[in-house]
Amino acid sequence: MNEHRTTSATGLYLPRHASRRDRAAARRQLRDAHRQARAHTAPTRLPRPAADPELAPVYPANGRPGPASARGRHLHLPAHRITTQVAAGAYPFLAEGGLGADGIYIGRDVHAEASFCFDPFRLYGTLDGFTNPNVLLAGVIGTGKSALAKSIALRSTAFGYRVYVPCDPKGEWTPLAEALGGATIALGPGLPGRLNPLDAPARPAHISEDDWLGEVRKRRLLLLASLARTVLGRDLHPMEHTAADIALDTATHHATAQGRTPLLGDIDRVLNTPQLLTQASGTLAGDLADAARDLAHALRRLVAGDLAGLFDAPSTTTFDPCVPILTIDLSRMGGAGDDTALVLAMTCASAWMESALSDPTGGQRWVIYDEAWRLMRHLALLERMQAHWKLSRGLGIANLAVIHRLSDLLAAGDAGSRGRALAEGLLADCSTRIIYRQEADQLAAAASLLGLTGTEAEAVSALTKGRGLWKVASRSFITQHLLHAHEAALFDTDARMTQP
């Protein structure tokens, strides 16, 4: 074993009035002493390796020996220029810059440790690949997706945006509407609320009277066809379309002569009166009354069936497009076994709300479809939703569809069917996709439909409550939604589960 030796040199102290020659000589002696000290110092031995060789220190405690130690502060590296794309891969610790601070505050960007703001109306035209303001929100029960939708609605009103919820199947949006000073229309057996889906909106100033009457007639025909298709479970035959056309014109003529808006009951009475159909059809070939029999029975459910009175009476409220939020509470409609009543009510409520949505001067608005997975199973409603999605840019509307799983889109129909094509079209027309945690057996469908990378798919399976993957155009973020204490109390959907 070599003995450890250390030699040191200390500077010489000279008298205060020493000459210049004496000072120079003292400095030379000091340099020689330092040189001799380094020559006589034994090398420092590394400590014995630990049990695991990989844990042994590479260099001694006093640092790396030799001229490459950089302890002399004389390390110089040549300049190197690279692009930001290469830098992003070379330095993976750099985080996404976010969407900016202009917009609705959502929460915290987990990777960037910065605030995350989002506003589809302000991103449109400024973000590459952001072609529409529509949003799809998916997440399993209990992950906080409903709280996010309500939070977006509440915070949007501070920016002057209005919010419409045409279908609230659980009645969860009513407290929010009351807190914001909005309006809620509750429909169901035993409730006083009534809606006439044939109400005509106010005519815009830039449209002539004749053109507007034609537009109103077209909307009413589309509504009748949607209602009949939902009840019959099939498309209408050509003669049934003709019968609906003639019945609507006849009922509208009689109602206008009485100074009122036509009702669904007026149309049903015409369809059940062969003489009126025959007289109005003129020289049309075929027995129109016989062809309209199924159509008449389909409409009868809204007139004399379990939905009697709800949509066959004058509206009990006037649509006010200026309220900050308007919701249609359908929690009394549609049991777990049959959604037909809910779908019919949703169809009528949507037609009634279009009086505000169709006005291009109505400002920027959110239309939120909560529990949209229940609506996607019905072709008639999918077609109405597709129309709103396609017209979103022209009307200044941001549609938000809330579903549980991405596979809900596949449940709209078999592969190659019109229902499946419409559902996938809704996804394609959403520039923003927000994915909360998905079950393990749903990851493959989610990754396929959204084009998730392996890293994104792995992140989705490990997301905690309130945390979601935001895919905004071609950019991705992991965002933690943050709620104010008042919002948390207002949005609480687990109150019944936590009551003693």
Secondary structure, DSSP 8 states (H G I E B T S, - for coil): ---------------TT--HHHHHHHHHHHHHHHHHHHHH----------SSGGGS-SS-TT---SGGG-TTS----------HHHHHHH-TT-----S-SSSEEEEEETTTTEEEEE-HHHHTTTSTT-----EEEE--TTSSHHHHHHHHHHHHHTTT-EEEEEEETTSTTHHHHHHTT-EEEE-STT------TT------TTS-HHHHHHHHHHHHHHHHHHHHHHHHTS---HHHHHHHHHHHHHHHHHHHHTTS---HHHHHHHHT-HHHHHHHHTT--S-HHHHTHHHHHHHHHHHHSTTTTTSSS--SS---TTSSEEEEE-TTS--SS--HHHHHHHHHHHHHHHHHHT-TTS--EEEEETTHHHHTT-HHHHHHHHHHHHTHHHHTEEEEEEES-GGGGGGGSSTTSHHHHHHHHHHHT-SEEEE----GGGHHHHHHHHT--HHHHHHHHT--TTEEEEEETTEEEEEEE---HHHHHHS-S-HHHH--
